[in-house]
Structure formats: structure tokens, C-alpha cells
Amino acid sequence: SSHHQGNPLPSKARRMGVSEQSPLIGGSDGHRDDHEELHRHLSLFDLVCIGVGATVGSGVFVLIGLIAHTSAGPAVFLSWGIAGIAALASGLCYAELGGRFPEAGSSYLYAKETMGELASVIAAACLTLEYTGSASAVARSWGDKVVEYIRSRDSESFLISILDPGLGINPCAFVVSLGSVLLLLEGVKESKSVTNFFSSLNVSLVMFMAVMSMILAKKENLTPLIPPEFGAAGILRGATSSFFGYIGFDEICCVSGEAKNPSKNVPRAIILTLIIVTSLYISASLGLAGMVPYEEISETSGFPNGFRYVGHGWAADITAVGELAVLPLVVLVTIMAQPRLCYAMSVD
């Protein structure tokens, strides 16, 4: 490419010593300073687990049911497919830039190299809002699900008054956020085994939900595919909401400063993450719409209520407990990205 044909690397890339052989941070002379380096220990599998863990969360557990009930009906899988195409277009951009500048910082670094410092600071502010907002939303969602689960088992439990004191206070959200921070203080190398385990558990749970719902699906629940009250416009509205379920794959770029062979593994991880996530979303949404008439799908707890609707309480229990087990992973991985962003800014 032009960088290897005489054109100089951009200022930060040159200062950071970006090259195919040595993409680590270095001084202005290209030599690496050991005390400034991020240790590269994340494999391709680790990166995919981070991407999937940050992406698959409230999208499959909440949004599928909400979109099916209010926007797209049985055609909810089309909404997820359209959103997946848009996410893939964005992901290809991240993959190209992530391979070119394999350092911590994600959009902040890319904006700095292409548009200057002002644009990069704005990008960093937007990323901070994304990470803190997403982590907070998922943490509160998890807290609400804990309270809902306990209340469904024992509405008179004394835990209800502790975990749901009112006034908008959500103690469970605080606990899961604090626990994630304490785990991450041990470092990504120490917490990646936790991330890998829960990401695998997350994918297994969604596959279980998708397969079970497809087994229980009935053809008549998918007819008409596009309800007259929603129409094609409803599918597009659903796609707009569905895109929120794809937010998170860019966190691979934020930890690329700790990835092995990042010029190859970061683009691969982004594309693999989007393929996995899109496949899970489409199969799960198709299964839920086929299992339960869209008018009866719960807007807040689609799969657990859906399994109970068809008389499979054991599957509902597995799904409800699984949601409680895997949603903290989204909080963990989302918070993981913020220090890497702050690190990239502090280097500058």
C-alpha cells in the first residue's frame, strides 16, 4: 500500500511505531518503551468472545419480543437481517481501520488519524457515552430481572424490599457494576477466562432458545408474515430498533492494543462476531415469532413467557436463570473498553 511505498505513516501511527512486525506503542524514534507497552495476550478466540459478549445481551432477551409485538410481527427476523446488513457495513470499516491501526482507542484513534484532534475528542466523548450508557442500561435491566424473578417465586419475600426500595434506586445494578469493576482491576488477562466462559454460556443459551422455539413453532403463527397493521414500514422501524442490539462489536478495536497479531486477528474477530450475532438474532427471532402469536409475545420477557405460553415451564426457567447469568457479562465487557479509551487519550 502507499504507506510502504514512500508515503509516511500518519503522525500518531509513526509515533506509536505501527508496523506489521511491531504494532506496539513506541517513542517518536520507533523504539518501544517497555513501560508504555500493553501486553499482547488476547487470541482470536478471546477477541471474538469479547465481541459477542459485548453485543449479545438485551437485544435477544428484550428487543426481539418488543419489536415482534409492536413493530414487525412475525417478520421480526427481517428487521434483524436488515439491521445486520447495516451493522456489517459499519463493521467492515472498523475491520479495515482496526487492521491498519491495531492500537487501543477504537474510533478515537481512527478519527485522530483521519480528521484531527477535535474530531477525535468528540469521538471519545461519544464512545464514553456509549460505554457508560450501555453498561448502566444493562445493569438496571439485570437488576429488574432479578427482582422480577424473585417476585415470581415469592411475592412476599423480604428480599423484594431490599432489592426494590423504590425511588428509582436499583441496588442490583450497583452490585453488578461494582463487581465488574473489581474484576477488571485485576486486568484483562486475568478476567478474560471469565469473559470466555460466560460468552460461551451466552451463545449456548441463545442457541437453546432458538432451537427450542423452532421445535415448538407453528406455521399458522407466521401467517400473515407481515401484519397489515404494521406493513413494510413496521419492518423498517423494527430494523431501526434492532440496530441497538448490534452495538458492542467495536469494543474489539478498543482492546486491540492487547491482541496477538492484531493486523489479522482484529478484522477477523469483527467479521466473525457480526456473523455469529446476526445468525443468533435471526434464528431466535424466527423461532419466537413461530412459537407464539405476535399479539401474545411479551414486550419485556419474550422467551420465558413464550415458553410458559406453550406449556414448557422448564424451558422458561432455564431461559430466565440463563438471562440472569449472562447479562452481567455485557456490563463487564462494556466497562472493560473505557480504560483502554482513556489510556489512548492519556498517551496523546
C-alpha positions as CSV (number, residue, x, y, z in Angstrom):
1,S,0.0,0.0,0.0
2,S,1.0,3.6,-0.2
3,H,2.4,3.6,3.4
4,H,5.1,1.1,2.3
5,Q,5.8,3.0,-1.0
6,G,7.4,6.1,0.5
7,N,4.4,7.9,2.0
8,P,5.0,8.5,5.7
9,L,2.6,6.9,8.2
10,P,0.3,9.4,9.9
11,S,1.8,11.2,12.8
12,K,0.4,9.1,15.6
13,A,0.9,5.8,13.8
14,R,4.6,6.8,13.2
15,R,5.0,7.9,16.8
16,M,3.3,4.7,18.1
17,G,5.6,2.5,15.9
18,V,2.8,0.9,13.9
19,S,4.0,-1.7,11.5
20,E,3.2,-5.3,10.6
21,Q,6.1,-6.5,12.7
22,S,5.7,-4.2,15.7
23,P,2.3,-2.6,16.2
24,L,3.1,-1.7,19.8
25,I,3.4,1.7,21.3
26,G,6.7,3.3,20.9
27,G,8.5,6.6,21.1
28,S,9.0,9.1,18.3
29,D,12.1,7.2,17.0
30,G,10.1,4.0,16.6
31,H,11.7,2.2,19.5
32,R,9.3,0.6,22.0
33,D,9.3,1.6,25.6
34,D,8.6,-1.4,27.8
35,H,6.8,0.7,30.4
36,E,4.4,2.0,27.9
37,E,3.5,-1.2,26.1
38,L,0.3,-3.1,26.6
39,H,1.0,-6.8,26.9
40,R,-0.4,-8.7,23.9
41,H,-2.1,-11.8,25.1
42,L,-5.6,-11.9,23.5
43,S,-6.0,-14.5,20.9
44,L,-8.6,-14.5,18.1
45,F,-10.9,-16.6,20.2
46,D,-10.6,-14.1,23.1
47,L,-11.4,-11.2,20.8
48,V,-14.5,-13.0,19.4
49,C,-15.7,-13.7,22.9
50,I,-15.3,-10.1,23.9
51,G,-17.2,-9.0,20.7
52,V,-20.0,-11.5,21.2
53,G,-20.1,-10.8,25.0
54,A,-20.5,-7.1,24.4
55,T,-23.1,-7.5,21.7
56,V,-25.5,-10.3,22.6
57,G,-27.5,-9.1,25.6
58,S,-30.7,-7.1,25.9
59,G,-31.1,-7.4,22.1
60,V,-32.0,-11.0,22.2
61,F,-33.6,-11.0,25.7
62,V,-35.7,-7.9,25.3
63,L,-35.7,-6.3,21.9
64,I,-36.8,-9.4,19.9
65,G,-40.1,-9.6,21.8
66,L,-40.6,-5.9,21.8
67,I,-40.1,-5.5,18.1
68,A,-42.3,-8.5,17.2
69,H,-45.1,-7.3,19.4
70,T,-45.1,-3.6,18.4
71,S,-43.4,-3.1,15.0
72,A,-42.9,-6.1,12.7
73,G,-44.9,-9.1,13.9
74,P,-43.7,-12.4,12.5
75,A,-41.4,-10.5,10.1
76,V,-39.2,-9.5,13.1
77,F,-36.4,-11.7,11.6
78,L,-36.4,-9.4,8.5
79,S,-35.8,-6.4,10.8
80,W,-32.8,-8.1,12.4
81,G,-31.5,-9.1,9.0
82,I,-31.7,-5.5,7.6
83,A,-30.0,-4.2,10.8
84,G,-27.4,-6.9,10.4
85,I,-26.5,-5.7,6.9
86,A,-26.1,-2.1,8.2
87,A,-24.0,-3.4,11.1
88,L,-21.8,-5.4,8.7
89,A,-21.2,-2.3,6.6
90,S,-20.1,-0.4,9.7
91,G,-18.1,-3.5,10.8
92,L,-16.1,-3.6,7.6
93,C,-15.0,-0.1,8.2
94,Y,-13.9,-1.0,11.7
95,A,-12.2,-4.1,10.4
96,E,-10.1,-2.1,7.9
97,L,-9.1,0.6,10.3
98,G,-8.5,-1.9,13.1
99,G,-6.1,-3.8,10.9
100,R,-4.3,-0.6,9.8
101,F,-4.1,0.9,13.3
102,P,-4.1,-2.0,15.8
103,E,-3.9,0.0,19.0
104,A,-6.2,0.9,21.9
105,G,-8.7,3.7,21.2
106,S,-11.0,2.5,18.5
107,S,-12.9,5.4,16.9
108,Y,-10.9,7.9,18.9
109,L,-7.7,6.8,17.2
110,Y,-9.2,6.5,13.8
111,A,-10.7,10.0,14.0
112,K,-7.4,11.4,15.1
113,E,-5.5,9.9,12.2
114,T,-8.1,10.9,9.6
115,M,-9.7,14.1,10.8
116,G,-7.5,15.6,13.6
117,E,-7.7,16.2,17.3
118,L,-11.0,17.9,17.6
119,A,-12.9,15.1,15.8
120,S,-11.1,12.6,17.9
121,V,-12.1,14.2,21.2
122,I,-15.7,14.3,20.0
123,A,-15.4,10.6,19.1
124,A,-14.0,9.8,22.5
125,A,-16.9,11.7,24.2
126,C,-19.4,9.7,22.1
127,L,-17.7,6.4,23.0
128,T,-17.7,7.3,26.7
129,L,-21.5,8.0,26.5
130,E,-21.9,4.7,24.6
131,Y,-20.0,2.6,27.2
132,T,-21.4,4.2,30.3
133,G,-24.9,4.4,28.9
134,S,-24.9,0.8,27.7
135,A,-23.4,-0.6,30.9
136,S,-25.9,1.4,33.0
137,A,-28.9,0.3,30.9
138,V,-27.9,-3.4,31.0
139,A,-27.1,-3.2,34.7
140,R,-30.5,-1.8,35.5
141,S,-32.2,-4.3,33.2
142,W,-30.4,-7.1,35.1
143,G,-31.5,-5.7,38.4
144,D,-35.1,-5.5,37.3
145,K,-34.9,-9.1,36.1
146,V,-33.6,-10.3,39.4
147,V,-36.4,-8.6,41.2
148,E,-39.0,-9.9,38.7
149,Y,-37.6,-13.5,39.1
150,I,-37.7,-13.3,42.9
151,R,-41.2,-11.9,42.9
152,S,-42.4,-14.6,40.6
153,R,-41.1,-17.2,43.1
154,D,-42.2,-15.5,46.3
155,S,-44.0,-12.1,46.1
156,E,-43.8,-11.7,49.9
157,S,-40.1,-12.3,50.1
158,F,-38.2,-9.8,52.3
159,L,-35.6,-9.5,49.6
160,I,-38.1,-7.6,47.5
161,S,-38.0,-4.6,49.9
162,I,-34.2,-4.7,49.8
163,L,-33.6,-5.1,46.1
164,D,-36.5,-2.8,45.0
165,P,-36.6,0.0,47.6
166,G,-38.3,2.4,45.2
167,L,-37.4,6.0,44.2
168,G,-35.6,4.7,41.1
169,I,-32.9,3.0,43.2
170,N,-31.6,-0.3,41.8
171,P,-29.2,-2.0,44.3
172,C,-28.6,-4.9,42.0
173,A,-27.4,-2.6,39.2
174,F,-24.8,-1.2,41.7
175,V,-23.7,-4.6,42.8
176,V,-23.1,-6.0,39.2
177,S,-21.3,-2.7,38.2
178,L,-19.1,-2.8,41.3
179,G,-18.3,-6.5,40.8
180,S,-17.3,-5.9,37.1
181,V,-15.0,-3.0,38.1
182,L,-13.3,-5.1,40.8
183,L,-12.8,-8.0,38.4
184,L,-11.4,-5.7,35.7
185,L,-9.0,-4.1,38.2
186,E,-7.2,-7.5,38.1
187,G,-6.5,-6.9,34.4
188,V,-7.9,-8.2,31.1
189,K,-5.5,-11.1,31.2
190,E,-7.0,-12.3,34.5
191,S,-10.6,-11.6,33.6
192,K,-10.6,-13.0,30.0
193,S,-11.2,-16.5,31.2
194,V,-14.4,-15.2,32.9
195,T,-15.3,-13.4,29.7
196,N,-14.7,-16.5,27.6
197,F,-16.7,-18.8,29.8
198,F,-19.7,-16.5,30.0
199,S,-19.6,-15.7,26.3
200,S,-19.7,-19.4,25.5
201,L,-22.6,-19.8,28.0
202,N,-24.3,-16.8,26.4
203,V,-24.1,-18.3,22.9
204,S,-25.2,-21.7,24.2
205,L,-28.3,-20.2,25.9
206,V,-29.3,-18.3,22.8
207,M,-28.9,-21.4,20.7
208,F,-31.0,-23.3,23.2
209,M,-33.7,-20.6,23.0
210,A,-33.6,-20.6,19.2
211,V,-33.7,-24.4,18.7
212,M,-36.4,-25.0,21.3
213,S,-38.6,-22.2,20.0
214,M,-38.2,-23.5,16.4
215,I,-39.2,-27.0,17.5
216,L,-42.3,-25.6,19.2
217,A,-43.1,-23.3,16.2
218,K,-46.4,-23.5,14.4
219,K,-46.8,-22.4,10.8
220,E,-50.0,-20.5,11.4
221,N,-48.2,-18.2,13.8
222,L,-46.1,-16.9,10.9
223,T,-49.2,-16.1,8.8
224,P,-49.5,-13.4,7.7
225,L,-45.8,-12.8,7.7
226,I,-46.2,-9.0,7.5
227,P,-49.3,-8.0,9.5
228,P,-51.4,-5.3,7.7
229,E,-51.4,-3.0,10.7
230,F,-47.6,-2.9,10.6
231,G,-46.7,-3.2,6.9
232,A,-43.3,-2.8,5.4
233,A,-42.8,0.4,7.4
234,G,-43.1,-1.6,10.6
235,I,-40.2,-3.8,9.4
236,L,-38.0,-0.8,8.8
237,R,-39.0,0.7,12.2
238,G,-38.1,-2.6,13.7
239,A,-34.7,-2.6,11.9
240,T,-34.0,0.8,13.4
241,S,-34.6,-0.5,16.9
242,S,-32.8,-3.7,16.1
243,F,-29.6,-1.9,15.4
244,F,-29.2,-1.2,19.1
245,G,-28.7,-4.9,19.5
246,Y,-25.6,-4.8,17.4
247,I,-23.8,-2.1,19.4
248,G,-20.7,-3.6,21.1
249,F,-18.7,-5.3,18.4
250,D,-16.5,-2.2,18.2
251,E,-15.1,-3.0,21.6
252,I,-12.8,-5.4,19.9
253,C,-11.0,-2.4,18.5
254,C,-10.7,-0.9,22.0
255,V,-8.7,-3.9,23.2
256,S,-6.7,-4.4,20.0
257,G,-3.7,-3.0,21.8
258,E,-3.6,-6.2,23.7
259,A,-4.3,-8.6,20.8
260,K,-1.9,-11.0,19.3
261,N,-1.2,-10.5,15.6
262,P,-3.8,-7.6,15.6
263,S,-3.4,-6.7,12.0
264,K,-5.1,-10.0,11.0
265,N,-7.0,-11.1,14.2
266,V,-8.9,-7.8,14.8
267,P,-10.6,-7.7,11.4
268,R,-11.3,-11.4,11.6
269,A,-12.8,-11.1,15.0
270,I,-15.1,-8.2,14.0
271,I,-16.4,-10.1,11.0
272,L,-16.8,-13.4,12.9
273,T,-18.6,-11.6,15.7
274,L,-21.1,-10.0,13.3
275,I,-21.7,-13.3,11.5
276,I,-22.3,-15.1,14.8
277,V,-24.5,-12.4,16.3
278,T,-26.6,-11.9,13.2
279,S,-27.2,-15.6,12.9
280,L,-28.3,-15.9,16.5
281,Y,-30.6,-12.9,16.3
282,I,-32.3,-14.1,13.1
283,S,-32.8,-17.7,14.3
284,A,-34.0,-16.6,17.7
285,S,-36.5,-14.1,16.4
286,L,-37.8,-16.5,13.8
287,G,-38.3,-19.1,16.5
288,L,-40.1,-16.8,18.9
289,A,-42.4,-15.5,16.3
290,G,-43.2,-19.0,15.2
291,M,-43.8,-20.3,18.7
292,V,-46.1,-17.6,20.0
293,P,-48.6,-15.4,18.1
294,Y,-47.1,-12.0,17.9
295,E,-50.1,-10.4,19.7
296,E,-49.2,-12.6,22.7
297,I,-45.4,-12.0,22.8
298,S,-44.3,-10.3,26.0
299,E,-42.6,-6.9,25.4
300,T,-40.2,-7.4,28.3
301,S,-39.6,-11.1,28.7
302,G,-40.3,-12.7,25.3
303,F,-38.7,-16.1,25.6
304,P,-39.5,-17.1,29.3
305,N,-43.2,-16.0,28.9
306,G,-43.3,-17.6,25.4
307,F,-42.2,-21.0,26.7
308,R,-44.7,-20.8,29.5
309,Y,-47.4,-19.9,26.9
310,V,-46.8,-23.2,25.2
311,G,-46.6,-25.1,28.4
312,H,-42.9,-25.7,28.8
313,G,-42.2,-24.2,32.2
314,W,-38.8,-25.9,32.5
315,A,-37.6,-24.2,29.3
316,A,-38.9,-20.9,30.7
317,D,-36.9,-21.4,33.9
318,I,-33.7,-22.3,32.1
319,T,-34.1,-19.2,30.0
320,A,-34.9,-16.9,32.9
321,V,-32.0,-18.1,35.0
322,G,-29.7,-18.0,31.9
323,E,-30.6,-14.4,31.4
324,L,-29.6,-13.6,35.0
325,A,-26.3,-15.5,34.5
326,V,-25.2,-13.9,31.2
327,L,-26.3,-10.3,31.3
328,P,-23.6,-9.3,33.8
329,L,-21.1,-10.3,31.1
330,V,-22.3,-7.4,28.9
331,V,-21.7,-5.0,31.8
332,L,-18.2,-6.5,32.4
333,V,-17.1,-6.2,28.7
334,T,-18.6,-2.8,28.2
335,I,-16.8,-1.4,31.2
336,M,-13.6,-3.1,30.0
337,A,-13.4,-0.8,27.0
338,Q,-13.5,2.5,28.9
339,P,-10.0,2.3,30.5
340,R,-8.5,1.4,27.1
341,L,-10.0,4.6,25.6
342,C,-8.7,6.7,28.5
343,Y,-5.3,5.1,28.1
344,A,-5.2,6.0,24.4
345,M,-6.1,9.6,25.2
346,S,-3.6,9.8,28.0
347,V,-0.8,8.7,25.6
348,D,-1.6,11.7,23.5
